Amino acid sequence: MEHQITIKDIALKLGYSISTVSRALSDHPDISPKTKKAVKELADLLGYKPNQIALNLRNKSTRTIGLIIPEIMHSYFSTVISGVEEIAYNNDFNVFISQSNESYKREVINTQSLLSNRVDGVLVSISKETKDLSHIKKLISCKIPLVLFDRISDELNVDKVMSDDYHGAYIAVTHLIERGCKRIAIFSAPTNLSIGKNRYEGYKNALTDNSIPIDQNLFFPCDTFSDSRRIALSVFKKAERPDGVFAVNDKTAFGIMLASKALGLQIPEDVKIIGFENSFSAEITTPSLTSIDQFGYEIGREATKLLFKRIKNGDEDFLPEEKQIKTKLIIRNST
């Protein structure tokens, strides 16, 4: 393995002390121009690179931010990562990415890891299992700037960035009603999460505003592909089956679509289905899936810009900001 050139190597070759070389490289006024020139020329010749970790620690910064997401392979969170990394790159920062895999325990471990790695700030989207927020509060007590995104909690007095989940659900269900649906089911995320609660409220209010009664028999707490497929196979066998479905995410919608096809139902003639996410797969599935675009890339960008604002300004005159990214209905063949 090739030896990495250090200040000690330069000092030995020039016959200077290590402290003299160090001060020459940092343009210290006590070092003569002649010595600075000799040190810098040899450093360039030998290919010397400063130890960035040591420099960062000296400056009390690692130039790294932490990102905790529920699932890296989820297409929505992939777009969030792209938005985060673009802003971080433009600010000459690295991103330490970890996933909770929807596990509270893993989220706690991830948080502890970010603390021990002395990151300058943290972005978090809370896992489905998370109810105790002590580990997140630990970040706050350690004076680490924090921004919650997508999955947020009203319990924490911090900056938050999310899509307008209520509006997205409202326009989704309104669209199904406009297409003639009378019995609209919802496959929902857990209501302890902000996205589950807000999307359910949007669903209910769209029905109420269109004089359609809310039927609890059409509410299914389910937000995964496998569970949605299994539940839909049972639901669509019933005589009074739904003629429309609002799914809390695209993966759930895909499970419902497969179950519908397996039972011989035609989409959209027999049942109309709409998702939430506008993933790439929504365009290429058959039929293509109508979905709500929640602009994950933009959420990642906005959350990271807000985090850098906090890193720069610290706690001075702190008033938490909350940003909502508008959602958009993308109509395709499933409705």
BELZI-V50838 format. One record per helix or strand of 2 or more residues. SS is the DSSP state (2 for helix, 1 for strand). FROM is the first residue (numbers start at 1). TO is the last residue. If there is no record, write none. Layout:
ss={SS/SS}
from={FROM/FROM}
to={TO/TO}
//
This chain:
ss={2/2/2/2/1/2/1/2/1/2/1/1/2/1/2/2/1/2/1/2/1/2/1/2/1/1}
from={7/18/33/52/64/75/94/104/121/134/145/159/165/184/194/216/219/225/244/250/272/280/290/296/322/328}
to={14/25/46/58/69/90/99/116/124/141/149/163/178/188/209/218/221/235/247/262/277/284/293/313/325/330}
//
